[in-house]
Structures are given as structure tokens and as C-alpha cells.
Amino acid sequence: MSLIKEFWDFMKVRKKFWLAPILIVLVILSGFIILASLSPAAAPFIYTLF
């Protein structure tokens, strides 16, 4: 959690709020990739999103 807090403080101080959507999309895509690799049955549903 300290990494998230430190990143948030960095964005507040440096006014780099445009980094937040990029980070959120990367986390979501990473979650889809992990889900597809763990459960082969979920893969067709994830692939239809793209």
C-alpha cells in the first residue's frame, strides 16, 4: 500500500494526473491476462471483449 500512496503523492505534487488512466488500464489488462492464463474456460469470454 505504501507504493500506491507514494505514487498518489507523486501525482499530486507533480500534477501528473494524466498517469492515472494509463495505470488503471494497465492494471485491468494485466488482470485479464492473468485470468485467461489461470482459467482456460474464461478465455473465450475475455477474447470477445477485444
Order of alpha helices (4+ residues) and beta strands (2+ residues): alpha-alpha-alpha
